[in-house]
Amino acid sequence: MISRTEATQHFLSVKDSIRQQAGNPAKVKQDGERYEVVDSFQVSSPSGDYTIRKGSFFDNDLKTRDQVAVDMAPTAEGIRESRSYEHYSAKKLIFFTDERLKFDNRITQVGAGGHFSANSSVDFSL
């Protein structure tokens, strides 16, 4: 499981990668501050290669939920990892809102010894 800091940094990095593809309407549709992935695409990064899934979207409005999903490149050992992020705000007391990030992580390994799968989820304040 990656740390909250790593999850937040990866989420922000994925959003930057989506923004960079905004000039390519075959991959990302931009409507004002809203970005939506219309075709999955691969990203190479120092922290590991991954594919941003079709249907991921975000904007810069905390009143709306952002949903981003990625598939990390499989390892030589056959480990596949899928990560999904949900960025939103939640009411806290009467006048305050809490900026939150929900991170889901799914790891699957299929090999000669059988099938292994693990899921984890964490929801935290930013």
JOBELVEN-V350383 format. One record per residue. RES is the residue in one letter. BURIAL is b if it has 24 or more other ideal C-beta (glycine too) atoms within 12 Angstrom, else e. Layout:
res->RES burial->BURIAL
res->RES burial->BURIAL
This chain:
res->M burial->e
res->I burial->e
res->S burial->e
res->R burial->e
res->T burial->e
res->E burial->e
res->A burial->b
res->T burial->b
res->Q burial->e
res->H burial->b
res->F burial->b
res->L burial->e
res->S burial->b
res->V burial->b
res->K burial->b
res->D burial->e
res->S burial->b
res->I burial->b
res->R burial->b
res->Q burial->e
res->Q burial->b
res->A burial->b
res->G burial->e
res->N burial->e
res->P burial->e
res->A burial->e
res->K burial->b
res->V burial->b
res->K burial->e
res->Q burial->e
res->D burial->e
res->G burial->e
res->E burial->e
res->R burial->e
res->Y burial->b
res->E burial->b
res->V burial->b
res->V burial->e
res->D burial->e
res->S burial->e
res->F burial->b
res->Q burial->e
res->V burial->b
res->S burial->e
res->S burial->e
res->P burial->e
res->S burial->e
res->G burial->e
res->D burial->e
res->Y burial->b
res->T burial->b
res->I burial->b
res->R burial->b
res->K burial->e
res->G burial->e
res->S burial->b
res->F burial->b
res->F burial->b
res->D burial->b
res->N burial->e
res->D burial->e
res->L burial->e
res->K burial->e
res->T burial->e
res->R burial->e
res->D burial->b
res->Q burial->b
res->V burial->b
res->A burial->b
res->V burial->b
res->D burial->b
res->M burial->b
res->A burial->e
res->P burial->e
res->T burial->e
res->A burial->e
res->E burial->e
res->G burial->e
res->I burial->e
res->R burial->b
res->E burial->b
res->S burial->b
res->R burial->b
res->S burial->b
res->Y burial->b
res->E burial->b
res->H burial->b
res->Y burial->b
res->S burial->e
res->A burial->e
res->K burial->e
res->K burial->e
res->L burial->e
res->I burial->e
res->F burial->e
res->F burial->e
res->T burial->e
res->D burial->e
res->E burial->e
res->R burial->b
res->L burial->b
res->K burial->b
res->F burial->b
res->D burial->b
res->N burial->b
res->R burial->e
res->I burial->b
res->T burial->e
res->Q burial->e
res->V burial->e
res->G burial->e
res->A burial->e
res->G burial->e
res->G burial->e
res->H burial->e
res->F burial->e
res->S burial->e
res->A burial->e
res->N burial->e
res->S burial->e
res->S burial->e
res->V burial->e
res->D burial->e
res->F burial->e
res->S burial->e
res->L burial->b
